Amino acid sequence: MACFPKVGCSVLAVSAVMAAVVSHAAQAQTVVRIGHVGPVSGPQAHYGRDNENGARMAVEELNAQGVTIAGKKVRFELVAEDDAADPKQGTAAAQKLCDAKVNGVVGHLNSGTTIPAAKVYSQCGLPMVTPSATNPELTQLGYKNVYRLLANDNALGAGLAQYAAQVLKVKKVAVIDDRTAYGKGVADVFAKTAKSLGIEVVSQQYTNDKAVDFMAILTSIKSRKPDGIFFGGMDPQAGPMLRQMQQLGLSKAYLFGGDGICTDKLKDLASGARTLNNVVCAVGGAAIDKMPNGKDWRARYEAKFPMQFQVYSPYTYDATMVLVDAMKRANSVDPKVYGPKLAATQYQGVTAKVVFEPQGDLKNPALTLYVYKDGKKVAVN
């Protein structure tokens, strides 16, 4: 339909032209959907929201950049699912993402959900990058599509045991774990390493990831007079445990734990317990102000999601960027085409220079120990 200067263009003609332009633009644009799974309901929801925020922030920034792949402008969408830190719900969410034919997955948060979900993603050929699942078994399963962005439990448990023995001169410890893949894994490594360093493990106790009453366990442990207690689990349990340690007079015992308890929220969950000052915890990465681009990233995150930062959102951000980097290098958003490119990743992220070992673990991951001073989490090393 033509428009002539002397005659003018009718509204109908202009509308038709605009519709054609919009249609052409839509055809030239590729929609890439990134799945994210984490616990955004239940007692671990603060972790899940933080993780989802990091992935969402990456998607928004990628869209602002105007990424082009295979000659077409790409629009990224985040497809967020809730696994409530439950393995069955985690595998259901994984299957849902497979059925939706998303282009890649960031997640899950917990080892207990990530390990069974990884099998689902492997079967449907979806690349998966976890920002926080630390059980070593994940990358020992032989799946070619699974990658991890931080140190595993071998590093966390061993690092804490070494610090306990060599710096704090601890002689006796008790060990508690929540029987999840994460909690049991990191506790077993701590106990094994502690024994090898001459620390006596005087008690080994078990709970679950929904418990809030630890009085019976702690009473049993108190009679063994440990210098410290290692807890393999998450902060919704560690907070009440700290309060009950104080109530029972275990006010001088250290509480050791992995990244599951190493959050800013632990202060609130401990409800003012002085035993918070006895916490020593480990995170499989650098402190955010020591990350290559951590300070600037944290400022951008706080502007978008004030007071929501926990631990792993920089890793979900990087995980999203790593997937897209592989797509760019493959010149394709097809998981079967870009997936193999992940193995050759050399990406400078917020958290680290991302390079993977052959089995999918991060090469040369950092480890940071933290303590709490005046209610604030402070890096030791």
C-alpha positions as CSV (number, residue, x, y, z in Angstrom):
1,M,0.0,0.0,0.0
2,A,1.5,3.3,-1.1
3,C,1.1,6.8,0.4
4,F,1.4,9.9,-1.9
5,P,2.5,13.3,-0.5
6,K,-0.5,15.3,-2.1
7,V,-3.0,12.7,-1.1
8,G,-1.7,11.9,2.4
9,C,-1.8,8.6,4.3
10,S,-4.9,7.3,5.8
11,V,-4.9,6.0,9.4
12,L,-5.6,2.6,8.0
13,A,-2.6,2.7,5.7
14,V,-0.2,3.9,8.5
15,S,-1.5,1.2,10.8
16,A,-0.9,-1.5,8.1
17,V,2.7,-0.2,7.5
18,M,3.4,-0.2,11.3
19,A,2.0,-3.7,11.7
20,A,4.2,-5.0,9.0
21,V,7.3,-3.3,10.6
22,V,6.4,-4.8,14.0
23,S,5.8,-8.2,12.5
24,H,9.1,-8.2,10.7
25,A,10.9,-7.1,13.9
26,A,9.3,-9.9,15.9
27,Q,10.3,-12.4,13.2
28,A,13.9,-11.2,13.4
29,Q,14.0,-11.5,17.2
30,T,15.0,-14.7,19.1
31,V,13.5,-15.4,22.5
32,V,15.8,-17.3,24.8
33,R,14.3,-18.7,28.1
34,I,16.6,-19.3,31.0
35,G,15.2,-21.5,33.7
36,H,15.9,-20.9,37.4
37,V,15.0,-23.2,40.3
38,G,15.3,-22.6,44.0
39,P,13.3,-22.6,47.2
40,V,11.2,-19.5,47.1
41,S,8.7,-20.9,49.6
42,G,9.4,-22.5,53.0
43,P,12.1,-21.8,55.6
44,Q,14.8,-21.4,53.0
45,A,12.9,-18.9,50.9
46,H,15.4,-16.1,51.6
47,Y,18.1,-18.1,49.8
48,G,15.8,-18.8,46.9
49,R,14.7,-15.2,46.4
50,D,18.2,-14.0,46.5
51,N,19.3,-16.6,43.9
52,E,16.3,-15.8,41.7
53,N,17.2,-12.1,42.0
54,G,20.7,-12.7,40.7
55,A,19.5,-14.5,37.6
56,R,16.7,-11.9,37.0
57,M,19.3,-9.1,37.2
58,A,21.5,-10.9,34.6
59,V,18.5,-11.3,32.3
60,E,17.6,-7.6,32.6
61,E,21.1,-6.5,31.9
62,L,21.5,-8.8,28.9
63,N,18.3,-7.4,27.4
64,A,19.6,-3.8,28.0
65,Q,22.8,-4.8,26.1
66,G,20.9,-5.9,23.0
67,V,22.7,-9.2,22.5
68,T,22.8,-10.6,19.0
69,I,23.3,-14.4,18.3
70,A,23.3,-15.9,14.8
71,G,22.5,-12.5,13.3
72,K,19.3,-12.1,15.3
73,K,18.6,-9.8,18.3
74,V,17.9,-11.9,21.4
75,R,15.4,-11.2,24.1
76,F,16.0,-13.2,27.3
77,E,13.2,-14.4,29.6
78,L,13.6,-15.9,33.1
79,V,11.4,-18.9,33.8
80,A,11.4,-19.3,37.6
81,E,10.3,-22.4,39.4
82,D,10.0,-23.2,43.2
83,D,11.4,-26.5,44.5
84,A,10.9,-25.6,48.2
85,A,14.2,-27.4,48.9
86,D,12.3,-30.7,48.4
87,P,13.9,-33.3,46.1
88,K,10.6,-34.5,44.7
89,Q,9.4,-31.0,44.0
90,G,12.9,-30.3,42.5
91,T,12.7,-33.1,40.0
92,A,9.1,-32.1,39.1
93,A,10.3,-28.5,38.5
94,A,13.2,-29.9,36.3
95,Q,10.8,-31.9,34.2
96,K,8.6,-28.9,33.8
97,L,11.5,-26.9,32.4
98,C,12.4,-29.7,30.1
99,D,8.8,-29.9,28.8
100,A,8.8,-26.1,28.3
101,K,12.0,-26.5,26.2
102,V,13.8,-23.7,28.0
103,N,17.3,-23.0,26.6
104,G,19.3,-23.6,29.8
105,V,19.0,-23.8,33.6
106,V,20.5,-22.0,36.5
107,G,20.1,-24.0,39.7
108,H,19.2,-25.6,42.0
109,L,20.2,-24.2,45.3
110,N,20.5,-27.4,47.5
111,S,22.5,-30.4,46.7
112,G,19.6,-32.6,47.7
113,T,17.4,-31.1,45.0
114,T,20.2,-30.5,42.4
115,I,21.5,-34.1,42.3
116,P,18.2,-35.8,41.3
117,A,17.3,-32.8,39.1
118,A,20.6,-33.2,37.2
119,K,19.5,-36.6,36.0
120,V,16.3,-35.1,34.5
121,Y,18.3,-32.4,32.8
122,S,20.8,-34.9,31.4
123,Q,18.0,-37.0,30.0
124,C,16.5,-34.0,28.1
125,G,19.8,-32.5,27.1
126,L,19.6,-29.2,29.0
127,P,22.8,-27.5,30.2
128,M,22.7,-26.8,33.9
129,V,25.0,-24.5,36.0
130,T,24.5,-24.6,39.8
131,P,25.5,-21.6,41.8
132,S,25.4,-23.3,45.2
133,A,25.0,-27.1,45.3
134,T,28.3,-28.2,46.9
135,N,28.1,-32.0,47.4
136,P,31.0,-33.5,45.4
137,E,28.8,-36.3,44.1
138,L,27.0,-33.9,41.7
139,T,30.0,-33.7,39.3
140,Q,31.0,-37.3,39.9
141,L,27.8,-38.7,38.2
142,G,29.2,-38.4,34.7
143,Y,26.7,-36.0,33.3
144,K,28.2,-33.9,30.5
145,N,25.8,-31.0,31.0
146,V,26.4,-30.2,34.7
147,Y,28.6,-27.4,36.0
148,R,29.3,-25.8,39.4
149,L,30.5,-22.3,40.1
150,L,32.0,-22.6,43.6
151,A,34.1,-24.9,45.8
152,N,32.6,-28.2,46.9
153,D,32.1,-29.7,50.3
154,N,35.5,-31.3,50.3
155,A,37.0,-27.8,50.4
156,L,34.5,-26.4,52.9
157,G,34.7,-29.2,55.4
158,A,38.4,-29.6,55.2
159,G,39.1,-25.8,55.4
160,L,37.0,-25.5,58.6
161,A,38.7,-28.5,60.2
162,Q,42.1,-27.1,59.4
163,Y,41.2,-23.7,60.9
164,A,39.8,-25.4,64.0
165,A,42.9,-27.4,64.5
166,Q,45.7,-25.1,63.4
167,V,44.3,-21.6,64.4
168,L,41.8,-22.2,67.2
169,K,43.7,-25.2,68.7
170,V,40.4,-27.1,69.2
171,K,40.9,-30.5,70.8
172,K,37.3,-31.9,70.9
173,V,34.3,-31.4,68.7
174,A,30.8,-32.8,68.3
175,V,29.2,-33.1,64.9
176,I,25.5,-32.7,64.0
177,D,24.1,-32.9,60.5
178,D,20.6,-32.6,59.0
179,R,20.8,-35.8,56.9
180,T,20.4,-33.9,53.6
181,A,22.9,-34.5,50.8
182,Y,24.5,-31.1,51.6
183,G,24.5,-31.4,55.4
184,K,25.7,-34.9,55.7
185,G,28.3,-34.4,53.0
186,V,30.0,-31.4,54.5
187,A,29.8,-32.8,58.1
188,D,31.4,-36.1,57.0
189,V,34.3,-34.2,55.4
190,F,34.8,-32.1,58.5
191,A,34.7,-35.1,60.8
192,K,37.2,-37.1,58.7
193,T,39.6,-34.2,58.3
194,A,39.3,-33.2,62.0
195,K,40.3,-36.7,63.1
196,S,43.2,-36.8,60.7
197,L,44.4,-33.5,62.3
198,G,44.2,-35.0,65.9
199,I,40.9,-33.5,66.9
200,E,38.7,-35.9,68.8
201,V,35.1,-36.2,67.6
202,V,33.3,-36.9,70.9
203,S,29.8,-37.1,69.5
204,Q,28.0,-37.5,66.2
205,Q,24.3,-36.5,66.2
206,Y,21.6,-36.3,63.6
207,T,18.5,-34.0,63.0
208,N,16.5,-32.9,60.0
209,D,16.1,-29.8,57.9
210,K,12.8,-28.9,59.4
211,A,13.8,-29.2,63.1
212,V,13.9,-26.2,65.5
213,D,14.3,-28.0,68.9
214,F,17.8,-29.2,69.5
215,M,17.7,-29.3,73.4
216,A,18.0,-33.1,73.7
217,I,20.9,-33.3,71.2
218,L,22.8,-30.4,72.7
219,T,22.2,-31.7,76.3
220,S,23.8,-35.0,75.2
221,I,26.7,-33.1,73.6
222,K,27.3,-30.8,76.6
223,S,28.2,-33.8,78.8
224,R,31.1,-34.5,76.4
225,K,32.5,-31.0,77.0
226,P,33.4,-30.2,73.3
227,D,35.4,-27.1,72.4
228,G,33.2,-26.8,69.3
229,I,30.2,-28.1,67.4
230,F,30.1,-28.6,63.7
231,F,26.6,-28.3,62.2
232,G,26.0,-29.5,58.6
233,G,22.8,-27.8,57.6
234,M,21.2,-24.4,56.9
235,D,20.6,-21.2,58.8
236,P,16.9,-21.8,59.7
237,Q,18.2,-24.6,62.0
238,A,21.5,-22.9,63.0
239,G,19.7,-19.8,64.4
240,P,17.6,-21.8,67.0
241,M,20.6,-24.0,67.7
242,L,22.7,-20.9,68.7
243,R,19.9,-19.7,71.1
244,Q,19.7,-23.2,72.7
245,M,23.4,-23.4,73.0
246,Q,23.3,-20.2,75.1
247,Q,20.4,-21.5,77.2
248,L,22.3,-24.7,78.0
249,G,25.5,-22.9,78.9
250,L,27.4,-23.9,75.8
251,S,28.4,-20.3,75.5
252,K,32.1,-20.9,75.0
253,A,31.8,-23.6,72.3
254,Y,32.4,-22.6,68.7
255,L,29.7,-23.4,66.1
256,F,31.3,-24.4,62.8
257,G,29.3,-24.7,59.6
258,G,29.5,-24.4,55.8
259,D,27.9,-21.9,53.5
260,G,24.4,-23.1,54.5
261,I,24.6,-21.2,57.8
262,C,26.9,-18.4,56.6
263,T,24.3,-15.7,55.9
264,D,23.5,-12.2,57.0
265,K,20.1,-13.5,58.1
266,L,21.7,-15.8,60.8
267,K,21.9,-12.8,63.1
268,D,18.1,-12.4,63.0
269,L,17.5,-16.1,63.3
270,A,19.7,-16.3,66.4
271,S,17.5,-13.6,68.0
272,G,20.3,-11.9,69.9
273,A,22.1,-15.0,71.2
274,R,25.7,-14.1,72.2
275,T,26.8,-17.4,70.8
276,L,26.6,-15.8,67.3
277,N,30.0,-14.5,68.2
278,N,31.3,-18.1,68.3
279,V,30.3,-18.9,64.7
280,V,33.0,-19.8,62.2
281,C,31.6,-20.6,58.7
282,A,33.0,-21.2,55.2
283,V,31.8,-20.1,51.8
284,G,33.2,-21.6,48.6
285,G,34.1,-18.3,47.0
286,A,35.7,-14.9,47.6
287,A,34.1,-12.3,49.9
288,I,32.0,-10.1,47.7
289,D,34.3,-7.1,48.2
290,K,37.2,-9.3,47.1
291,M,35.5,-10.6,44.0
292,P,36.8,-9.1,40.7
293,N,33.7,-7.0,40.2
294,G,32.0,-7.5,43.5
295,K,31.6,-4.0,44.9
296,D,30.0,-2.5,41.8
297,W,27.8,-5.5,41.4
298,R,26.6,-5.4,45.0
299,A,25.7,-1.7,44.6
300,R,23.6,-2.5,41.5
301,Y,22.0,-5.5,43.3
302,E,21.0,-3.4,46.3
303,A,19.5,-0.7,44.1
304,K,17.2,-3.4,42.5
305,F,16.6,-5.7,45.5
306,P,17.4,-3.8,48.7
307,M,18.0,-5.8,51.9
308,Q,17.7,-9.2,50.1
309,F,21.3,-10.2,49.6
310,Q,22.3,-13.5,51.2
311,V,25.2,-15.5,49.7
312,Y,24.7,-16.9,46.2
313,S,23.1,-14.2,44.0
314,P,26.4,-13.2,42.4
315,Y,26.8,-16.9,41.4
316,T,23.3,-17.1,39.8
317,Y,24.2,-13.9,38.0
318,D,27.4,-15.4,36.7
319,A,25.8,-18.7,35.9
320,T,23.3,-16.9,33.6
321,M,26.1,-15.0,31.9
322,V,28.2,-18.2,31.5
323,L,25.3,-19.9,29.6
324,V,24.9,-16.9,27.3
325,D,28.6,-16.7,26.8
326,A,28.5,-20.3,25.5
327,M,25.6,-19.4,23.2
328,K,27.6,-16.5,21.8
329,R,30.7,-18.6,21.1
330,A,28.5,-21.4,19.5
331,N,26.5,-18.8,17.5
332,S,23.5,-20.8,18.6
333,V,20.9,-20.9,21.4
334,D,20.2,-24.6,20.8
335,P,21.2,-26.5,23.9
336,K,22.6,-29.4,21.8
337,V,24.9,-26.9,19.9
338,Y,26.0,-24.5,22.6
339,G,26.1,-27.0,25.5
340,P,29.5,-28.6,24.5
341,K,31.0,-25.0,24.4
342,L,30.5,-24.7,28.2
343,A,33.5,-27.0,28.8
344,A,35.8,-24.5,27.1
345,T,34.5,-21.5,29.1
346,Q,37.0,-18.7,29.9
347,Y,34.6,-16.1,31.3
348,Q,35.5,-13.2,33.6
349,G,32.6,-13.0,35.9
350,V,31.7,-11.1,39.0
351,T,32.7,-13.9,41.3
352,A,35.8,-15.2,39.5
353,K,37.4,-16.1,36.2
354,V,35.2,-19.0,35.3
355,V,37.1,-22.0,33.9
356,F,35.9,-25.5,34.4
357,E,37.6,-28.7,35.3
358,P,36.8,-31.7,32.9
359,Q,34.1,-33.0,35.3
360,G,32.4,-29.6,35.6
361,D,33.8,-28.2,38.8
362,L,35.2,-24.7,38.9
363,K,38.9,-24.6,38.5
364,N,40.9,-23.2,41.4
365,P,37.9,-22.1,43.5
366,A,38.4,-19.6,46.4
367,L,37.4,-20.4,50.0
368,T,36.5,-17.7,52.5
369,L,36.1,-18.2,56.3
370,Y,33.8,-15.8,58.2
371,V,33.1,-14.9,61.8
372,Y,30.4,-12.6,63.2
373,K,31.4,-9.4,65.0
374,D,28.8,-7.0,66.4
375,G,26.2,-9.0,64.4
376,K,28.0,-8.5,61.1
377,K,29.5,-11.3,59.0
378,V,33.2,-10.5,58.6
379,A,35.8,-12.3,56.4
380,V,38.7,-13.9,58.2
381,N,41.0,-14.6,55.2
